[in-house]
Amino acid sequence: MITGLSHVSIAVPSLAAAAKRLKAVYGLDVGAASVNDEQGVRLAYVDLPNARIELMEPARPDSPIAKFLEKNPGGGIHHFCLNVDDVSAVSAGIASKGARVLGDGKEGRNVHGERIAFVHPKDFLGALVELEEKKRDG
């Protein structure tokens, strides 16, 4: 089941420049950067009361974000992320209704170690969607 909005992800050419701009214009603080080697990206977050803004820059030239920035050199919204209670169950459920889950069913992990999957943009009104299973407490 979908349980909420996790974040909106923006691809940027430079995390440092993006963080400086968000602070100067909007008063938003960007947290420390981390790297997701699997996806080839450096990430940093702006924590808001009801969701996060995820900033992504390429960590290597062959990453999907590098390819996105080739087409959108100034950056832009890359995807939005929905929290789900079980990535496998939600992926199977939407796939059974015709939605394409990317990655041939291989389990992905985000930088926090949480299970993730992506839904093809053609199957969600033109938007790339990440499904993120939050770690359970306890």
C-alpha positions as CSV (number, residue, x, y, z in Angstrom):
1,M,0.0,0.0,0.0
2,I,1.1,3.5,-0.7
3,T,1.6,5.3,2.6
4,G,2.7,8.8,1.6
5,L,5.0,11.2,-0.3
6,S,8.7,10.7,0.5
7,H,10.5,13.3,-1.7
8,V,10.7,15.1,-4.9
9,S,14.1,14.6,-6.6
10,I,15.9,17.3,-8.6
11,A,18.9,16.6,-10.8
12,V,21.5,19.3,-10.5
13,P,24.9,19.9,-12.1
14,S,26.4,20.9,-8.8
15,L,25.2,20.0,-5.3
16,A,27.3,22.9,-3.8
17,A,25.8,25.5,-6.2
18,A,22.3,24.2,-5.6
19,A,22.7,24.2,-1.8
20,K,24.0,27.8,-1.9
21,R,21.1,28.9,-4.1
22,L,18.4,27.2,-1.9
23,K,19.9,28.8,1.2
24,A,20.3,32.3,-0.3
25,V,16.9,32.5,-1.9
26,Y,14.6,30.3,0.1
27,G,16.4,30.0,3.5
28,L,16.5,26.2,3.0
29,D,19.3,24.1,4.6
30,V,20.7,21.2,2.6
31,G,22.1,18.3,4.6
32,A,25.3,16.5,4.2
33,A,26.0,14.7,0.9
34,S,26.2,11.0,0.5
35,V,26.9,8.7,-2.4
36,N,24.9,5.9,-3.8
37,D,27.5,3.9,-5.8
38,E,24.8,1.5,-7.2
39,Q,23.1,4.5,-8.9
40,G,26.2,6.6,-9.5
41,V,24.8,9.7,-7.7
42,R,25.7,12.0,-4.9
43,L,22.7,13.0,-2.9
44,A,21.7,15.6,-0.4
45,Y,18.4,16.4,1.2
46,V,16.3,19.4,2.3
47,D,14.1,18.1,5.2
48,L,10.7,19.7,5.3
49,P,7.9,19.0,7.8
50,N,5.9,16.8,5.4
51,A,8.5,15.5,2.8
52,R,12.0,16.1,1.5
53,I,13.6,17.6,-1.5
54,E,16.4,15.3,-2.8
55,L,19.2,16.9,-4.8
56,M,21.2,14.6,-7.1
57,E,24.4,15.2,-9.0
58,P,26.2,12.6,-11.0
59,A,29.0,10.7,-9.3
60,R,30.2,9.2,-12.5
61,P,29.7,10.0,-16.2
62,D,27.7,6.9,-17.1
63,S,25.0,7.4,-14.3
64,P,21.4,8.0,-15.3
65,I,21.6,11.5,-13.7
66,A,24.6,12.4,-16.0
67,K,22.4,11.3,-19.0
68,F,19.5,13.3,-17.7
69,L,21.7,16.4,-17.4
70,E,22.9,15.9,-21.0
71,K,19.3,16.5,-22.0
72,N,18.6,19.1,-19.3
73,P,21.9,20.9,-18.6
74,G,20.4,23.3,-16.1
75,G,18.8,20.4,-14.1
76,G,15.2,19.7,-13.3
77,I,12.7,17.4,-11.6
78,H,13.8,13.9,-12.2
79,H,11.2,11.9,-10.2
80,F,9.0,11.9,-7.2
81,C,9.0,9.2,-4.5
82,L,6.2,7.5,-2.8
83,N,6.5,5.6,0.5
84,V,5.2,2.1,0.5
85,D,4.8,-0.5,3.1
86,D,6.2,-3.4,1.0
87,V,8.1,-2.7,-2.3
88,S,7.7,-6.3,-3.5
89,A,4.0,-6.4,-2.9
90,V,3.2,-3.0,-4.3
91,S,5.4,-3.7,-7.4
92,A,3.7,-7.0,-8.0
93,G,0.3,-5.4,-7.5
94,I,0.8,-2.6,-10.0
95,A,2.5,-4.9,-12.4
96,S,-0.5,-7.2,-12.4
97,K,-2.5,-4.2,-13.5
98,G,-0.2,-3.4,-16.4
99,A,2.3,-1.0,-15.0
100,R,5.9,-1.6,-15.8
101,V,8.4,-1.8,-12.9
102,L,11.9,-1.0,-14.1
103,G,14.9,-3.2,-13.6
104,D,13.5,-6.6,-14.4
105,G,12.4,-7.2,-10.8
106,K,15.9,-6.7,-9.4
107,E,15.7,-5.3,-5.9
108,G,17.4,-1.9,-5.6
109,R,18.5,0.0,-2.5
110,N,18.7,3.7,-1.8
111,V,21.6,5.4,0.0
112,H,19.9,4.6,3.3
113,G,19.7,0.9,2.5
114,E,15.9,0.9,2.0
115,R,14.3,-1.2,-0.7
116,I,13.3,0.7,-3.8
117,A,11.8,0.2,-7.3
118,F,11.0,2.6,-10.1
119,V,7.8,2.7,-12.2
120,H,8.0,3.6,-15.9
121,P,6.9,7.2,-16.6
122,K,4.5,6.0,-19.3
123,D,2.6,4.1,-16.6
124,F,2.2,7.1,-14.2
125,L,1.0,10.1,-16.2
126,G,4.4,10.8,-17.7
127,A,6.3,11.0,-14.4
128,L,9.1,8.6,-13.2
129,V,8.0,7.3,-9.8
130,E,10.2,5.8,-7.1
131,L,8.7,3.4,-4.6
132,E,10.5,3.4,-1.3
133,E,10.0,1.0,1.6
134,K,10.8,2.7,4.8
135,K,12.8,0.7,7.3
136,R,10.6,-0.5,10.1
137,D,11.4,0.6,13.7
138,G,12.3,-2.1,16.2
